[in-house]
Amino acid sequence: MKSMSKLVKDTRGANFVEYLVIVGVVALVGLTAFVAFGGKVTTKIGQEGDRVNSIQVQ
């Protein structure tokens, strides 16, 4: 029972776990944004690339 009490009070890994949760949430938000806007961004980049290619130098 004493070792269980020590285990409950031990917080050495708490900061690491908190950082892992934050990194996971940021990754999830980034993935969601990529899925939501990825196609639109790709299309816009293609349009701007075509625009640059169509510029004629005199």
Secondary structure, DSSP 8 states (H G I E B T S, - for coil): -HHHHHHHH--TTHHHHHHHHHHHHHHHHHHHHHHHHHHHHHHHHHHHHHHHHT----
